[in-house]
Amino acid sequence: MSLVDVRGVWKRYPGKTVLENVRLQVDEHEFVTIVGASGCGKTTFLRMLLGEIEPCQGVIEIAGKRLVPEPRADRGVVFQRYSVFPHLTVLGNVLLGLEFAESRLLGRTFGRRRARDVERAEAMLDRVGLLSSAASYPTELSGGMQQRLALAQTLITEPGILLLDEPFGALDPGIRADMHGLVRELHRELGLTVFMITHDISEGFSLGSRLLVFDKPRLDPHEPDLYGATITFDLPVRDRPDMDSVVDNLNLKNGMRT
């Protein structure tokens, strides 16, 4: 049985169809990268997997159960813009997820439980290379360090599915390469199932074990919003196809980096 099963999913807004008839099955531990022109519904699809947006039609199941239309701890998300709390230290940002999970009313733990949570948070910071900055605030960190913090903040609650929405788009090439290595290691060591949106098709092939292309298979030039996007290509990355021919065939040069 697939971990994620998407069957005939549509998303419409008044006067606009964003996604139409999306079908997908993803097994546990896969690393799925998602590419497509700007505005083709990639983020909408990711937000559906998160439970933040409901489809208008169709079914999404995770581990055989229909997706509950609200974010849950089994799915973690990291956006391009860092979703960290500037008023909390690095350690405080990572602790927060544990404290809310264990004490929903107070949002804070005490005594032995807090000591255990601090130990877990410090271990996660050490794993992403931020333990020496535990007492710092996010504004004191570089962009790459802030993205490492966002990952630690998400992974501390041990989600099985990690959703990444262009997490490295604003980083310099050298820092991006470091983050690629970290995400590969976390994917392997934590047994994560990853969905990652990127505008960089070479990044999609480099990181993913499977690459999805979102595009509109049909277009009315008089009503461009009449039809929505769907998965037009589902490519196993192990084949490592020629990059230039792939970009040409997918007609994705507009709005994407190669």
C-alpha positions as CSV (number, residue, x, y, z in Angstrom):
1,M,0.0,0.0,0.0
2,S,1.3,3.5,-0.9
3,L,1.9,5.9,1.9
4,V,0.3,8.8,0.0
5,D,-2.6,8.2,-2.4
6,V,-4.0,11.1,-4.4
7,R,-7.1,10.2,-6.5
8,G,-8.8,12.5,-8.9
9,V,-8.1,15.7,-7.0
10,W,-9.4,19.1,-8.2
11,K,-9.1,22.6,-6.8
12,R,-11.2,25.4,-8.1
13,Y,-11.8,29.0,-7.0
14,P,-14.5,31.3,-8.4
15,G,-13.5,31.9,-12.0
16,K,-10.4,29.8,-11.8
17,T,-9.3,26.2,-11.9
18,V,-5.9,25.6,-10.2
19,L,-5.6,21.8,-10.3
20,E,-7.5,19.2,-12.2
21,N,-7.7,15.4,-11.9
22,V,-4.3,15.0,-10.0
23,R,-3.5,11.4,-9.5
24,L,-0.4,10.2,-7.6
25,Q,0.8,7.3,-5.5
26,V,4.0,7.7,-3.3
27,D,5.6,5.0,-1.3
28,E,7.2,5.5,2.1
29,H,10.8,7.0,2.1
30,E,10.5,8.4,-1.4
31,F,12.0,11.8,-2.2
32,V,9.7,13.5,-4.6
33,T,10.7,16.8,-6.2
34,I,8.1,19.0,-7.9
35,V,8.8,21.4,-10.8
36,G,6.6,23.5,-13.0
37,A,6.0,27.1,-14.3
38,S,5.1,29.7,-11.7
39,G,1.4,29.7,-10.8
40,C,0.7,26.1,-11.9
41,G,-0.6,24.9,-8.5
42,K,2.6,23.4,-7.0
43,T,2.2,25.2,-3.7
44,T,-1.6,24.6,-3.7
45,F,-0.9,20.8,-4.0
46,L,1.7,21.0,-1.1
47,R,-0.8,22.8,1.1
48,M,-3.4,20.1,0.3
49,L,-0.9,17.5,1.6
50,L,-0.4,19.6,4.7
51,G,-4.1,19.7,5.3
52,E,-4.3,23.5,5.0
53,I,-6.4,23.4,1.8
54,E,-9.2,21.0,1.0
55,P,-9.8,19.7,-2.5
56,C,-13.1,20.5,-4.2
57,Q,-13.2,17.0,-5.6
58,G,-11.3,13.8,-5.2
59,V,-9.5,12.0,-2.3
60,I,-6.2,12.2,-0.6
61,E,-5.2,9.4,1.8
62,I,-2.2,9.0,4.0
63,A,-1.3,5.5,5.2
64,G,-4.8,4.3,4.1
65,K,-6.7,7.0,6.0
66,R,-8.5,10.0,4.4
67,L,-6.5,13.2,5.0
68,V,-7.9,15.3,7.9
69,P,-8.3,18.9,6.6
70,E,-5.9,20.4,9.2
71,P,-2.2,20.3,9.8
72,R,-1.0,17.4,11.9
73,A,2.3,16.4,13.5
74,D,2.8,13.6,11.1
75,R,3.5,16.2,8.4
76,G,6.1,19.0,8.8
77,V,6.6,21.9,6.4
78,V,9.5,24.3,5.7
79,F,8.9,27.3,3.5
80,Q,11.4,29.5,1.5
81,R,10.7,32.3,4.0
82,Y,11.9,31.2,7.4
83,S,9.1,30.3,9.7
84,V,11.0,30.9,13.0
85,F,10.1,33.1,15.9
86,P,12.4,36.1,16.2
87,H,11.7,36.7,19.9
88,L,12.9,33.2,20.9
89,T,16.4,31.9,21.0
90,V,17.5,29.1,18.6
91,L,16.9,26.6,21.4
92,G,13.6,28.2,22.3
93,N,12.4,27.8,18.7
94,V,13.1,24.1,18.7
95,L,11.7,23.5,22.2
96,L,8.4,25.2,21.3
97,G,7.2,22.3,19.1
98,L,7.8,19.8,21.9
99,E,6.2,22.0,24.5
100,F,3.0,22.5,22.5
101,A,2.8,18.8,21.7
102,E,3.1,17.8,25.3
103,S,1.3,20.7,27.0
104,R,-1.3,22.1,24.7
105,L,-2.9,24.2,27.5
106,L,0.2,26.0,28.8
107,G,2.5,25.6,25.9
108,R,5.4,25.0,28.3
109,T,6.9,22.0,30.2
110,F,8.6,21.9,33.6
111,G,10.8,19.8,35.7
112,R,12.1,16.4,34.4
113,R,9.9,16.7,31.3
114,R,11.5,20.0,30.4
115,A,15.0,18.7,31.0
116,R,14.2,15.8,28.7
117,D,12.8,18.2,26.0
118,V,15.9,20.4,26.3
119,E,18.1,17.3,25.7
120,R,16.1,16.3,22.7
121,A,16.2,19.9,21.3
122,E,19.9,20.1,21.8
123,A,20.4,16.8,20.0
124,M,18.4,18.1,17.0
125,L,20.4,21.3,17.0
126,D,23.6,19.3,17.0
127,R,22.3,17.2,14.1
128,V,21.7,20.3,12.0
129,G,25.0,22.0,13.1
130,L,23.5,24.7,15.3
131,L,24.2,23.6,18.8
132,S,26.9,26.2,19.3
133,S,24.3,28.9,18.4
134,A,21.6,27.6,20.8
135,A,21.6,30.8,22.8
136,S,21.5,33.1,19.8
137,Y,18.4,34.7,18.2
138,P,17.3,34.1,14.6
139,T,18.3,37.6,13.5
140,E,21.9,36.8,14.5
141,L,22.0,33.9,12.1
142,S,22.9,33.7,8.4
143,G,20.3,32.7,5.9
144,G,21.6,29.1,5.7
145,M,21.6,28.9,9.5
146,Q,18.1,30.2,9.7
147,Q,17.0,27.5,7.2
148,R,18.8,24.9,9.3
149,L,16.8,26.2,12.3
150,A,13.5,25.9,10.4
151,L,14.4,22.3,9.6
152,A,15.2,21.5,13.2
153,Q,12.0,23.2,14.3
154,T,10.0,21.1,12.0
155,L,11.8,17.7,12.5
156,I,11.8,17.9,16.3
157,T,8.2,16.6,16.4
158,E,9.3,13.6,14.3
159,P,7.0,13.9,11.3
160,G,7.0,11.0,8.8
161,I,6.4,13.4,5.8
162,L,8.4,16.5,5.2
163,L,7.0,19.2,2.9
164,L,9.5,21.7,1.5
165,D,8.3,24.7,-0.5
166,E,11.3,26.1,-2.4
167,P,13.4,26.0,0.8
168,F,16.7,26.9,-0.8
169,G,15.6,29.5,-3.4
170,A,17.0,32.5,-1.5
171,L,20.3,30.9,-0.5
172,D,23.7,31.5,-2.1
173,P,25.0,28.6,-4.3
174,G,27.6,27.4,-1.7
175,I,25.1,27.5,1.1
176,R,22.5,25.7,-1.0
177,A,25.0,22.9,-1.7
178,D,25.5,22.5,2.1
179,M,21.8,22.4,2.6
180,H,21.4,19.8,-0.1
181,G,23.8,17.5,1.7
182,L,22.0,18.0,5.0
183,V,18.6,17.2,3.6
184,R,19.9,14.1,1.9
185,E,21.3,12.9,5.2
186,L,18.2,13.7,7.1
187,H,16.0,11.9,4.5
188,R,18.1,8.8,4.8
189,E,18.8,8.8,8.5
190,L,15.3,9.7,9.7
191,G,13.4,7.6,7.1
192,L,11.5,10.6,5.8
193,T,9.1,10.8,2.9
194,V,9.9,14.1,1.2
195,F,7.9,16.4,-1.2
196,M,10.0,19.4,-2.3
197,I,9.0,22.2,-4.7
198,T,11.8,23.8,-6.6
199,H,12.2,26.2,-9.6
200,D,15.6,24.7,-10.3
201,I,15.2,21.6,-12.4
202,S,18.8,20.6,-11.9
203,E,18.1,20.7,-8.1
204,G,15.1,18.6,-8.6
205,F,17.0,15.9,-10.4
206,S,20.0,16.1,-8.0
207,L,18.0,15.7,-4.8
208,G,14.9,13.6,-5.7
209,S,14.4,10.0,-6.4
210,R,11.4,11.0,-8.5
211,L,10.5,14.2,-10.3
212,L,7.0,15.4,-10.9
213,V,6.1,18.1,-13.5
214,F,3.0,20.1,-13.0
215,D,1.6,21.8,-16.2
216,K,-1.6,22.5,-18.0
217,P,-2.3,19.8,-20.6
218,R,-5.0,22.0,-22.2
219,L,-5.3,25.7,-22.5
220,D,-8.0,28.0,-23.8
221,P,-6.3,31.2,-25.0
222,H,-9.5,33.2,-24.5
223,E,-10.0,31.9,-20.9
224,P,-6.5,31.1,-19.5
225,D,-8.0,30.2,-16.1
226,L,-10.6,27.8,-17.4
227,Y,-8.4,24.7,-17.1
228,G,-6.0,23.7,-14.3
229,A,-2.7,22.0,-14.0
230,T,-2.0,18.3,-13.3
231,I,1.0,16.0,-13.2
232,T,2.1,15.7,-16.9
233,F,5.3,13.9,-16.3
234,D,6.4,11.5,-13.5
235,L,10.1,10.8,-14.0
236,P,12.3,8.3,-12.0
237,V,15.5,10.2,-11.4
238,R,17.7,7.0,-11.4
239,D,17.4,7.2,-15.3
240,R,19.3,10.6,-15.2
241,P,18.0,11.8,-18.5
242,D,19.8,14.5,-20.5
243,M,19.0,17.8,-18.9
244,D,18.7,20.0,-22.0
245,S,16.4,17.6,-23.8
246,V,14.2,17.2,-20.7
247,V,13.8,21.0,-20.3
248,D,13.1,21.4,-24.1
249,N,10.5,18.6,-24.1
250,L,8.8,19.8,-20.9
251,N,8.7,23.4,-22.2
252,L,9.6,24.7,-18.8
253,K,12.4,27.2,-19.6
254,N,10.0,30.1,-18.9
255,G,10.2,30.8,-15.2
256,M,12.5,28.0,-14.3
257,R,16.2,27.7,-13.6
258,T,18.4,25.0,-15.3
